Amino acid sequence: MTAVSSPATEGSTLRRLAPRLLALQTRYPLAQLVALAAIFGYGLQSIDGYGTKSSIYSMLVLAALLGTAGAGQTLAVLVGGIDLSISAWIVAGATTTVELTGIYHWPAISVFLLIGGGALVVGAIVGFVCSSFEIDPLIVTLASGAIVAGTIQGWVKGLVNGLPPDWLRHLASPAGKTLGVSFPPLVAIWALIALAIAIFLRRTVAGRRLYATGSNRQAAELALVRTRRVWMGTFAASAFLAALTGVFLAGFAGAADNTIGDPYLWQSLTAVIVGGTVFGARGDYWRTVLGSLLLIQLSSVLIGHGATTADQQILFGVLILLVVAFYARTRRLGERV
């Protein structure tokens, strides 16, 4: 005689499995991987040309731009803050590159040293102010972003006239070649950036100090972690990576303007959160990589089906709410144990 499971028994089994599944998802981004595969499969089935080489390379380049912008945001979130100056630094990187190389014919290395050095210095000052005076980084980065954006607009008088050099356009092109192989150079660079950040976060003393600071700043200071330096380094890196994104974006777009960085502010934060990195030193950059790929694929599918920008923003907002609600739930379960 076959035994039939009662609803009570099934409910009991689900209650036993739920904490394990939640813990597994907290440790590994399984849901993000499943969603990534599902969206790609749906795109293949519903959109002509979605799986072609050129289409995939284009999505990878867009994900590389978003992922590079989200790299600094990831570090800021891990340390317990948020960086609202990212869009301004993207504009600064793009505009400075286009103007100085295209109009004034500066050597590329001199331009990179200028914008990179400026981003590192200003970012470090932001981190110093936030940590020393305990001011919310949301306020400080909003102010620093306004100053950077105003400085750039005042310099170019609101009009960017230059063009990026040919090698930069090749580097950011989906049709570019990497070491003679038909593969976008920008995607290869993004892979190196991701690997470097992963090693930094998980395999270095500085990375462990960043996690300790984001988890509990007072406890980190008692453990002799110089949290002020951690904050300074974090926001310096965030500004630098955003400016680097601007350089890449100038090559990809073939130009620059004062609004070129606007989409990347909230999209980068969305990629971080959807990837599963949350405030308080939980997560890593690989999750942001997944989040970037997920958002770009989702946007491509939505555009392929006629969705508007407003539709995409609504859906991204819903995704953020779902992810935040999930990880808040896992934290409450952990606290009960």
SERO-4910 file (N, C-alpha, C, O; in steps of 0.05 Angstrom, whole numbers):
BEGIN
 pado doro    nc1    nc2    nc3   cac1   cac2   cac3    cc1    cc2    cc3    oc1    oc2    oc3
  Met    A     17    -24      0      0      0      0     18     25      0     36     27     16
  Thr    A     12     43    -17     29     67    -20     21     89      0     -3     96      2
  Ala    A     40     99     14     34    121     33     32    147     18     47    153      0
  Val    A     12    163     27      8    189     15     17    210     34      9    211     57
  Ser    A     34    229     24     44    250     41     22    270     47      7    278     29
  Ser    A     19    277     72     -1    297     80     10    325     76     34    329     76
  Pro    A     -8    344     73      1    372     71     18    381     94     37    397     91
  Ala    A     12    371    118     28    378    142     57    368    139     75    382    147
  Thr    A     59    343    128     86    332    125    102    348    104    126    354    108
  Glu    A     89    355     82    102    370     61    110    398     72    132    408     66
  Gly    A     93    410     87     99    436     99    122    435    118    139    453    119
  Ser    A    123    413    133    146    409    152    172    406    137    193    417    145
  Thr    A    171    391    115    195    388     98    205    414     87    229    420     87
  Leu    A    186    430     77    194    456     66    206    474     87    225    489     82
  Arg    A    195    473    111    205    490    133    234    481    140    250    498    148
  Arg    A    240    455    138    267    446    144    286    453    122    309    459    127
  Leu    A    276    453     97    294    458     74    299    488     70    320    496     61
  Ala    A    279    505     77    281    533     72    306    546     83    320    560     69
  Pro    A    313    542    109    337    554    120    363    545    105    381    561    101
  Arg    A    363    520     97    387    509     82    389    523     55    411    530     46
  Leu    A    366    525     41    367    538     15    375    568     17    390    578      1
  Leu    A    364    581     38    371    609     42    401    612     48    414    630     38
  Ala    A    412    594     64    440    595     71    457    590     46    478    602     42
  Leu    A    448    571     30    463    564      5    463    588    -14    483    594    -27
  Gln    A    440    601    -17    438    625    -34    455    648    -23    467    663    -39
  Thr    A    457    650      3    473    671     15    503    667      9    518    686      5
  Arg    A    510    641      8    538    635      3    545    635    -27    567    644    -35
  Tyr    A    527    626    -43    532    624    -72    508    638    -87    485    635    -79
  Pro    A    514    653   -108    492    667   -123    477    648   -142    477    653   -166
  Leu    A    465    628   -131    452    608   -148    428    620   -163    424    614   -186
  Ala    A    412    636   -149    388    647   -162    396    665   -185    383    665   -206
  Gln    A    418    680   -181    427    698   -203    436    681   -227    430    689   -250
  Leu    A    450    659   -223    459    642   -245    435    630   -260    435    629   -284
  Val    A    415    621   -244    391    609   -257    377    630   -273    368    625   -296
  Ala    A    374    654   -262    360    676   -276    375    684   -301    363    689   -322
  Leu    A    402    684   -300    418    691   -323    414    671   -346    410    679   -369
  Ala    A    414    646   -339    410    625   -359    382    626   -370    377    622   -394
  Ala    A    362    631   -353    334    632   -362    329    655   -381    315    652   -401
  Ile    A    340    678   -374    336    702   -391    349    698   -418    338    705   -439
  Phe    A    373    686   -418    388    681   -443    372    661   -460    369    665   -484
  Gly    A    362    640   -447    346    621   -462    321    633   -474    313    627   -496
  Tyr    A    308    650   -458    283    663   -468    290    682   -491    275    683   -511
  Gly    A    312    696   -489    320    714   -511    326    698   -537    319    707   -559
  Leu    A    339    675   -534    344    658   -558    318    649   -571    317    648   -596
  Gln    A    298    643   -555    273    632   -566    255    654   -577    240    649   -596
  Ser    A    257    678   -567    237    699   -573    247    722   -591    231    737   -601
  Ile    A    273    725   -594    284    747   -609    303    737   -630    322    723   -624
  Asp    A    298    744   -655    316    737   -677    343    750   -674    345    774   -669
  Gly    A    364    734   -677    391    744   -676    402    748   -649    424    759   -646
  Tyr    A    387    741   -628    396    746   -600    422    731   -594    439    741   -579
  Gly    A    424    707   -604    447    691   -598    470    692   -617    489    676   -616
  Thr    A    469    711   -635    492    714   -654    517    725   -641    515    736   -619
  Lys    A    539    720   -654    565    729   -642    565    759   -638    575    768   -616
  Ser    A    556    774   -657    557    804   -654    539    813   -631    545    831   -616
  Ser    A    515    800   -628    497    807   -607    509    801   -579    507    817   -561
  Ile    A    521    777   -577    533    770   -551    556    788   -544    558    797   -521
  Tyr    A    573    794   -564    596    812   -559    586    840   -551    598    852   -533
  Ser    A    565    849   -563    554    876   -556    544    876   -527    549    895   -513
  Met    A    530    855   -519    520    853   -492    543    851   -472    542    863   -450
  Leu    A    564    837   -479    587    835   -462    601    862   -458    610    868   -436
  Val    A    604    877   -479    616    904   -477    600    922   -459    611    936   -443
  Leu    A    573    922   -463    556    938   -446    558    929   -417    558    945   -399
  Ala    A    559    903   -412    562    892   -385    589    900   -373    592    906   -349
  Ala    A    610    901   -390    637    910   -381    636    939   -372    648    945   -351
  Leu    A    623    956   -387    621    984   -379    605    987   -352    614   1001   -334
  Leu    A    583    973   -350    567    974   -325    582    961   -302    582    971   -280
  Gly    A    596    939   -308    610    925   -287    634    941   -276    640    940   -252
  Thr    A    647    956   -294    670    972   -285    660    995   -268    672   1003   -248
  Ala    A    637   1007   -276    625   1028   -260    616   1017   -233    618   1031   -213
  Gly    A    607    992   -233    597    980   -208    619    970   -190    614    962   -167
  Ala    A    644    969   -200    666    958   -184    671    975   -159    672    965   -137
  Gly    A    673   1002   -164    677   1020   -141    653   1021   -123    656   1022    -99
  Gln    A    629   1019   -135    604   1019   -119    603    994   -101    593    995    -79
  Thr    A    614    972   -111    615    948    -95    632    952    -70    624    944    -48
  Leu    A    655    964    -74    673    969    -51    659    987    -31    661    983     -7
  Ala    A    646   1008    -41    633   1027    -24    610   1014     -8    607   1019     16
  Val    A    595    997    -21    573    982     -7    585    963     14    574    961     36
  Leu    A    606    949      7    618    930     26    628    944     51    627    932     73
  Val    A    638    968     48    648    983     72    626    996     87    630   1007    109
  Gly    A    601    995     76    578   1006     90    569   1033     80    554   1046     94
  Gly    A    578   1041     56    570   1067     46    557   1065     19    549   1044     10
  Ile    A    556   1087      5    546   1089    -22    559   1112    -36    565   1133    -23
  Asp    A    565   1110    -62    579   1131    -77    560   1142    -98    554   1129   -118
  Leu    A    551   1167    -94    534   1181   -113    549   1199   -132    537   1213   -148
  Ser    A    576   1198   -131    592   1214   -149    600   1199   -174    615   1210   -191
  Ile    A    592   1174   -177    601   1157   -199    595   1170   -226    612   1171   -243
  Ser    A    570   1180   -230    563   1191   -255    580   1216   -262    588   1220   -285
  Ala    A    587   1232   -242    604   1255   -247    632   1247   -255    644   1260   -273
  Trp    A    643   1226   -243    669   1218   -250    670   1205   -278    690   1206   -292
  Ile    A    648   1192   -285    646   1181   -312    647   1204   -333    661   1202   -353
  Val    A    632   1225   -328    632   1248   -345    660   1260   -346    670   1268   -367
  Ala    A    673   1262   -323    700   1274   -321    719   1257   -338    736   1268   -353
  Gly    A    718   1230   -335    736   1213   -349    732   1215   -379    752   1217   -395
  Ala    A    707   1215   -388    701   1216   -417    708   1243   -428    721   1244   -450
  Thr    A    700   1264   -415    705   1291   -426    734   1298   -426    744   1309   -446
  Thr    A    749   1292   -405    777   1298   -404    792   1283   -426    810   1294   -439
  Thr    A    785   1258   -430    799   1242   -450    794   1253   -478    812   1257   -494
  Val    A    768   1259   -484    761   1269   -511    773   1296   -516    784   1301   -538
  Glu    A    772   1314   -497    782   1341   -501    812   1342   -503    823   1354   -521
  Leu    A    826   1330   -484    855   1332   -483    869   1317   -505    889   1325   -515
  Thr    A    858   1294   -513    870   1278   -535    861   1288   -562    876   1289   -581
  Gly    A    835   1296   -564    824   1304   -590    829   1333   -598    833   1339   -621
  Ile    A    829   1351   -578    832   1379   -584    861   1389   -579    873   1403   -595
  Tyr    A    872   1381   -556    899   1391   -548    921   1371   -554    944   1377   -551
  His    A    913   1347   -564    933   1327   -573    952   1319   -550    976   1315   -555
  Trp    A    942   1316   -526    958   1306   -504    964   1277   -509    948   1262   -520
  Pro    A    987   1267   -499    992   1238   -499    973   1224   -480    965   1235   -460
  Ala    A    964   1200   -488    944   1186   -472    953   1181   -444    937   1183   -425
  Ile    A    979   1175   -440    989   1170   -413    986   1194   -395    980   1192   -371
  Ser    A    991   1218   -406    988   1243   -390    959   1247   -382    953   1256   -360
  Val    A    941   1242   -400    912   1245   -394    904   1225   -372    890   1233   -354
  Phe    A    913   1200   -374    906   1180   -354    917   1188   -327    903   1184   -306
  Leu    A    941   1198   -326    953   1206   -301    938   1229   -288    934   1230   -264
  Leu    A    929   1248   -305    914   1271   -295    887   1263   -284    881   1269   -261
  Ile    A    871   1249   -299    844   1242   -290    846   1220   -268    830   1222   -249
  Gly    A    864   1201   -271    866   1180   -250    876   1192   -224    866   1185   -203
  Gly    A    897   1209   -226    908   1221   -202    887   1239   -188    885   1239   -164
  Gly    A    873   1255   -204    852   1272   -193    831   1256   -179    821   1264   -157
  Ala    A    822   1234   -191    801   1218   -179    811   1205   -153    796   1204   -134
  Leu    A    835   1196   -153    846   1183   -128    847   1203   -105    840   1197    -83
  Val    A    857   1227   -112    860   1248    -91    832   1256    -80    828   1257    -56
  Val    A    814   1263    -98    787   1272    -89    773   1250    -74    760   1255    -54
  Gly    A    774   1226    -85    761   1203    -72    772   1198    -44    757   1192    -26
  Ala    A    799   1201    -41    811   1197    -14    801   1219      5    796   1213     29
  Ile    A    798   1243     -5    788   1265     12    760   1259     21    752   1264     44
  Val    A    743   1249      3    716   1241     10    716   1220     32    701   1223     51
  Gly    A    732   1200     29    733   1179     49    743   1190     76    734   1181     97
  Phe    A    762   1209     75    772   1221    100    751   1237    114    747   1235    138
  Val    A    736   1253     99    714   1269    111    693   1251    123    683   1256    145
  Cys    A    685   1230    108    664   1212    118    672   1199    144    657   1197    163
  Ser    A    697   1188    144    706   1173    168    713   1191    191    709   1183    214
  Ser    A    725   1214    186    734   1231    208    712   1246    221    712   1249    246
  Phe    A    692   1255    206    670   1271    217    644   1256    219    623   1267    226
  Glu    A    645   1230    212    621   1212    213    598   1224    198    575   1225    208
  Ile    A    603   1234    174    582   1245    156    574   1223    137    591   1209    126
  Asp    A    549   1220    132    539   1199    114    551   1203     86    550   1225     75
  Pro    A    564   1182     75    576   1184     48    557   1192     27    565   1203      6
  Leu    A    531   1186     30    511   1195     11    512   1225      7    511   1234    -16
  Ile    A    515   1240     29    516   1269     28    543   1278     16    543   1296     -2
  Val    A    565   1267     25    591   1276     17    596   1270    -12    607   1287    -27
  Thr    A    589   1246    -21    593   1239    -50    574   1254    -68    582   1260    -91
  Leu    A    551   1261    -58    533   1277    -74    545   1305    -78    544   1316   -100
  Ala    A    557   1316    -57    570   1342    -59    594   1341    -76    598   1359    -93
  Ser    A    611   1321    -73    636   1319    -89    629   1315   -118    643   1325   -136
  Gly    A    608   1299   -123    600   1295   -151    590   1321   -164    596   1326   -187
  Ala    A    576   1337   -149    567   1363   -159    590   1381   -166    590   1395   -186
  Ile    A    610   1381   -148    634   1397   -153    649   1388   -177    658   1405   -194
  Val    A    653   1362   -180    667   1351   -203    652   1357   -229    664   1366   -249
  Ala    A    626   1352   -229    610   1358   -253    610   1387   -260    612   1394   -284
  Gly    A    608   1405   -240    609   1434   -245    635   1443   -256    637   1460   -274
  Thr    A    657   1431   -246    684   1438   -256    687   1431   -285    697   1446   -301
  Ile    A    677   1407   -292    680   1398   -320    663   1415   -339    672   1423   -360
  Gln    A    638   1421   -330    621   1438   -347    632   1466   -350    630   1478   -372
  Gly    A    643   1477   -329    655   1503   -331    679   1504   -349    684   1523   -363
  Trp    A    694   1482   -349    718   1480   -366    711   1479   -396    722   1494   -412
  Val    A    691   1462   -403    684   1459   -432    662   1478   -440    654   1478   -464
  Lys    A    652   1494   -422    630   1513   -428    605   1498   -438    590   1509   -454
  Gly    A    601   1474   -428    577   1459   -435    578   1445   -462    558   1433   -470
  Leu    A    600   1447   -476    602   1436   -503    628   1420   -507    650   1432   -504
  Val    A    626   1394   -512    649   1377   -516    654   1374   -546    636   1363   -560
  Asn    A    677   1382   -556    682   1383   -585    700   1361   -595    700   1355   -619
  Gly    A    716   1349   -577    736   1330   -586    725   1303   -594    702   1297   -589
  Leu    A    743   1287   -605    737   1259   -611    758   1241   -598    781   1249   -596
  Pro    A    750   1217   -589    769   1199   -577    789   1188   -598    782   1187   -622
  Pro    A    813   1180   -590    832   1169   -610    822   1143   -621    805   1129   -609
  Asp    A    832   1136   -644    823   1111   -658    828   1086   -642    811   1068   -641
  Trp    A    851   1085   -628    857   1061   -613    838   1057   -590    832   1034   -582
  Leu    A    827   1079   -578    808   1076   -557    781   1066   -567    768   1051   -554
  Arg    A    774   1076   -591    749   1066   -603    751   1037   -610    731   1022   -607
  His    A    774   1028   -619    778   1000   -624    777    983   -599    765    962   -598
  Leu    A    789    994   -578    789    979   -552    761    975   -541    755    954   -530
  Ala    A    744    994   -545    716    993   -534    696    982   -554    673    980   -547
  Ser    A    705    974   -577    686    965   -598    680    935   -594    699    919   -589
  Pro    A    655    927   -597    649    898   -597    662    882   -619    666    858   -617
  Ala    A    670    897   -641    683    884   -663    713    884   -661    727    877   -680
  Gly    A    724    893   -638    753    895   -635    766    868   -632    753    848   -629
  Lys    A    793    868   -632    808    843   -630    827    845   -606    838    866   -600
  Thr    A    829    823   -591    847    821   -568    870    802   -576    866    778   -579
  Leu    A    894    813   -577    918    797   -585    913    782   -610    922    759   -613
  Gly    A    900    795   -630    896    782   -655    871    764   -657    864    755   -679
  Val    A    858    760   -635    835    743   -634    810    760   -635    809    782   -622
  Ser    A    789    752   -649    765    767   -651    749    765   -625    731    749   -622
  Phe    A    756    783   -607    743    784   -580    746    812   -570    768    823   -571
  Pro    A    725    825   -559    727    853   -551    748    858   -530    748    845   -508
  Pro    A    768    875   -535    789    881   -515    778    891   -488    789    884   -467
  Leu    A    756    906   -489    745    917   -465    735    895   -446    737    897   -422
  Val    A    724    874   -458    714    851   -441    738    837   -429    736    828   -406
  Ala    A    760    834   -443    784    822   -432    795    839   -409    804    828   -389
  Ile    A    795    865   -413    804    883   -391    786    880   -367    796    880   -344
  Trp    A    760    879   -372    741    876   -349    746    850   -334    745    849   -309
  Ala    A    753    829   -348    759    803   -335    783    806   -317    784    795   -295
  Leu    A    804    821   -326    827    825   -310    821    842   -285    831    837   -264
  Ile    A    804    863   -289    795    879   -266    780    862   -246    785    865   -222
  Ala    A    762    845   -256    747    828   -238    765    809   -222    762    805   -198
  Leu    A    785    798   -236    803    779   -223    820    794   -202    824    784   -180
  Ala    A    829    818   -209    845    834   -190    829    841   -165    840    839   -143
  Ile    A    804    849   -168    788    857   -145    781    832   -128    781    834   -104
  Ala    A    776    810   -141    770    785   -127    794    777   -110    791    769    -86
  Ile    A    818    778   -121    842    771   -106    846    791    -83    853    783    -60
  Phe    A    842    816    -88    845    837    -67    826    832    -44    834    833    -21
  Leu    A    801    826    -50    781    823    -29    785    798    -12    781    798     12
  Arg    A    792    776    -26    792    750    -12    820    740     -4    822    723     13
  Arg    A    841    752    -16    867    740    -12    888    760     -1    911    753      2
  Thr    A    879    783      7    898    803     18    890    813     45    866    811     52
  Val    A    909    822     60    903    834     86    885    858     84    867    862     99
  Ala    A    891    875     63    875    899     59    846    892     54    828    906     63
  Gly    A    841    871     38    814    863     33    799    853     57    776    860     61
  Arg    A    813    838     74    801    829     99    795    853    118    775    852    133
  Arg    A    812    873    117    807    897    133    782    912    123    767    923    139
  Leu    A    778    912     97    755    925     86    729    911     95    710    924    103
  Tyr    A    729    884     94    706    869    104    702    874    134    679    877    143
  Ala    A    723    875    149    721    879    178    709    906    184    693    909    201
  Thr    A    718    926    169    707    954    172    678    955    166    663    968    180
  Gly    A    670    943    144    642    944    136    624    927    154    601    934    158
  Ser    A    635    906    166    619    889    183    614    903    210    591    903    220
  Asn    A    634    914    222    632    928    248    656    946    252    678    937    259
  Arg    A    652    971    247    674    990    248    687    991    275    712    992    277
  Gln    A    671    992    296    683    994    323    699    969    330    721    971    341
  Ala    A    689    946    323    704    921    328    729    921    312    750    911    321
  Ala    A    728    931    287    752    932    270    773    950    282    797    943    282
  Glu    A    765    972    293    784    990    306    797    978    331    820    982    336
  Leu    A    781    963    346    792    949    369    812    927    361    830    920    376
  Ala    A    808    917    336    827    897    325    850    911    311    865    898    296
  Leu    A    853    937    315    876    953    305    875    957    275    895    961    262
  Val    A    850    956    263    847    962    235    844    993    233    827   1005    247
  Arg    A    860   1005    216    858   1034    212    835   1040    193    839   1042    169
  Thr    A    811   1042    204    787   1044    188    786   1069    171    774   1070    150
  Arg    A    799   1090    181    800   1115    165    814   1110    138    805   1120    117
  Arg    A    836   1096    139    851   1090    115    834   1072     97    835   1075     72
  Val    A    819   1054    109    802   1036     92    782   1053     77    777   1048     53
  Trp    A    769   1072     91    749   1089     78    762   1106     56    750   1109     35
  Met    A    785   1117     62    799   1133     42    806   1117     17    801   1126     -5
  Gly    A    816   1093     21    824   1076     -1    799   1067    -17    800   1065    -42
  Thr    A    778   1061     -3    753   1052    -16    742   1073    -35    736   1067    -58
  Phe    A    739   1097    -25    727   1118    -42    746   1129    -63    738   1139    -84
  Ala    A    772   1127    -58    792   1134    -78    790   1114   -101    790   1122   -125
  Ala    A    788   1088    -95    785   1068   -115    759   1071   -131    758   1067   -155
  Ser    A    737   1078   -117    711   1081   -130    712   1104   -150    703   1101   -173
  Ala    A    724   1126   -142    726   1149   -161    744   1142   -185    738   1149   -207
  Phe    A    766   1128   -179    784   1120   -201    771   1102   -221    773   1105   -245
  Leu    A    757   1081   -211    743   1062   -229    721   1075   -245    716   1068   -268
  Ala    A    707   1095   -232    686   1109   -247    698   1126   -269    688   1127   -292
  Ala    A    721   1139   -263    734   1155   -284    745   1137   -307    744   1145   -330
  Leu    A    754   1113   -299    763   1094   -319    740   1085   -337    743   1082   -361
  Thr    A    717   1082   -325    693   1075   -340    687   1097   -361    679   1092   -383
  Gly    A    690   1122   -352    686   1145   -370    705   1144   -394    697   1151   -416
  Val    A    730   1137   -389    749   1134   -411    740   1113   -431    739   1118   -456
  Phe    A    732   1090   -421    722   1068   -438    697   1077   -453    693   1071   -477
  Leu    A    679   1091   -439    654   1099   -451    658   1119   -473    642   1120   -492
  Ala    A    678   1136   -470    684   1155   -492    692   1141   -517    684   1148   -539
  Gly    A    707   1119   -514    715   1103   -537    691   1089   -549    689   1086   -573
  Phe    A    674   1078   -532    650   1063   -541    630   1082   -556    620   1075   -577
  Ala    A    625   1105   -544    605   1123   -556    617   1140   -578    602   1150   -595
  Gly    A    643   1143   -578    656   1160   -599    654   1189   -593    661   1205   -610
  Ala    A    645   1196   -569    642   1224   -562    637   1225   -532    638   1205   -518
  Ala    A    631   1250   -522    625   1253   -494    606   1277   -491    607   1296   -507
  Asp    A    590   1277   -470    573   1300   -463    568   1300   -433    577   1282   -419
  Asn    A    554   1319   -424    550   1323   -395    530   1303   -383    527   1303   -359
  Thr    A    517   1287   -399    498   1268   -389    506   1239   -394    491   1220   -388
  Ile    A    530   1235   -403    539   1208   -411    540   1189   -387    538   1165   -391
  Gly    A    544   1199   -363    547   1182   -340    521   1178   -325    520   1161   -306
  Asp    A    500   1192   -332    475   1191   -317    463   1163   -314    455   1156   -291
  Pro    A    461   1147   -335    449   1121   -332    464   1102   -313    453   1083   -303
  Tyr    A    490   1107   -309    507   1088   -295    506   1092   -265    516   1074   -250
  Leu    A    495   1113   -255    494   1117   -226    476   1096   -213    485   1080   -196
  Trp    A    451   1095   -221    432   1077   -209    434   1049   -220    429   1029   -207
  Gln    A    442   1047   -246    446   1020   -257    469   1005   -243    468    981   -239
  Ser    A    491   1020   -237    513   1007   -223    505    997   -195    512    975   -187
  Leu    A    489   1014   -181    480   1006   -155    460    983   -157    460    965   -140
  Thr    A    443    983   -178    425    961   -182    440    935   -188    433    914   -177
  Ala    A    461    937   -204    477    913   -209    490    901   -184    491    877   -180
  Val    A    499    919   -166    511    910   -141    490    896   -124    495    874   -114
  Ile    A    467    908   -121    446    897   -103    434    872   -115    430    852   -101
  Val    A    427    872   -141    415    849   -154    435    826   -154    427    802   -152
  Gly    A    461    832   -156    481    811   -155    483    797   -128    492    775   -125
  Gly    A    473    811   -107    472    799    -80    491    811    -60    494    801    -38
  Thr    A    505    832    -67    522    846    -48    506    867    -33    493    884    -46
  Val    A    506    866     -7    489    884      9    506    898     29    529    890     35
  Phe    A    495    919     41    509    936     60    517    919     85    501    903     95
  Gly    A    541    923     94    551    909    117    569    886    111    570    865    125
  Ala    A    585    889     90    607    870     84    597    842     77    608    822     87
  Arg    A    575    840     62    566    814     53    564    814     23    548    828     11
  Gly    A    581    797     10    582    796    -19    610    799    -29    629    800    -14
  Asp    A    612    801    -55    638    805    -68    634    816    -97    611    820   -105
  Tyr    A    656    820   -111    653    832   -137    643    813   -158    630    821   -178
  Trp    A    647    787   -155    637    768   -174    607    769   -175    595    765   -197
  Arg    A    594    775   -153    565    779   -153    557    803   -170    536    803   -184
  Thr    A    573    824   -169    567    848   -185    571    841   -215    556    851   -232
  Val    A    590    825   -221    594    816   -249    569    802   -259    559    807   -280
  Leu    A    558    784   -242    534    770   -249    510    789   -252    494    788   -270
  Gly    A    509    808   -233    488    828   -233    489    845   -259    468    852   -270
  Ser    A    513    852   -267    516    868   -292    507    852   -316    493    863   -333
  Leu    A    516    827   -318    507    810   -340    477    806   -340    464    806   -361
  Leu    A    466    803   -317    437    798   -314    421    823   -324    402    820   -339
  Leu    A    430    846   -315    415    871   -322    417    877   -352    398    885   -365
  Ile    A    441    872   -364    445    878   -392    428    858   -409    416    866   -428
  Gln    A    428    833   -401    412    814   -416    382    820   -413    367    819   -433
  Leu    A    374    827   -389    346    834   -384    338    858   -401    316    859   -413
  Ser    A    355    878   -401    349    902   -417    347    896   -447    330    906   -461
  Ser    A    365    879   -456    365    871   -484    339    857   -492    328    862   -513
  Val    A    330    839   -474    305    824   -479    282    843   -479    264    842   -496
  Leu    A    281    861   -459    259    880   -457    258    899   -482    237    904   -492
  Ile    A    281    909   -490    282    926   -514    273    910   -539    259    921   -556
  Gly    A    282    885   -540    274    868   -563    244    864   -564    233    858   -586
  His    A    230    866   -541    201    863   -541    187    889   -539    163    890   -533
  Gly    A    201    911   -544    188    937   -546    184    952   -520    168    971   -519
  Ala    A    197    943   -498    194    957   -473    208    984   -474    228    988   -488
  Thr    A    197   1003   -459    209   1030   -457    229   1032   -434    231   1013   -418
  Thr    A    243   1054   -433    261   1059   -411    247   1059   -384    257   1049   -364
  Ala    A    223   1071   -384    207   1071   -360    200   1043   -350    201   1037   -326
  Asp    A    193   1025   -369    187    997   -362    212    984   -349    209    969   -330
  Gln    A    235    989   -360    260    977   -349    265    988   -321    272    972   -304
  Gln    A    261   1013   -317    266   1025   -290    247   1013   -269    255   1007   -247
  Ile    A    222   1009   -277    203    997   -259    211    969   -251    211    961   -228
  Leu    A    219    953   -272    227    926   -267    252    924   -250    254    908   -232
  Phe    A    271    942   -255    296    943   -239    289    949   -209    301    938   -191
  Gly    A    270    968   -205    262    975   -178    250    951   -164    255    947   -140
  Val    A    233    936   -178    221    912   -166    242    892   -159    241    879   -138
  Leu    A    262    888   -177    284    870   -171    299    877   -146    306    860   -129
  Ile    A    305    903   -143    319    913   -119    303    906    -94    314    897    -74
  Leu    A    277    912    -94    260    906    -71    260    876    -64    262    869    -41
  Leu    A    258    859    -84    258    830    -80    284    821    -68    285    805    -49
  Val    A    306    830    -79    333    822    -69    338    832    -41    347    816    -24
  Val    A    332    857    -36    336    868     -9    318    854     11    327    848     34
  Ala    A    293    848      4    276    833     22    286    806     28    285    796     51
  Phe    A    298    792      8    308    765     12    332    766     31    333    750     50
  Tyr    A    352    783     26    375    783     43    370    794     71    383    787     90
  Ala    A    349    811     74    341    819    100    329    795    115    333    792    139
  Arg    A    314    778    100    303    754    112    325    735    121    323    724    143
  Thr    A    345    731    105    367    713    113    381    723    137    390    707    154
  Arg    A    384    749    140    397    760    163    381    755    189    392    748    210
  Arg    A    355    758    187    338    753    210    339    724    219    339    718    242
  Leu    A    340    706    199    342    677    205    368    671    219    370    656    238
  Gly    A    390    684    209    416    680    221    417    690    249    430    678    266
  Glu    A    404    712    254    404    724    281    389    706    301    396    704    325
  Arg    A    368    692    291    353    674    308    370    650    316    367    640    338
  Val    A    386    641    297    404    618    304    426    626    322    443    610    330
***
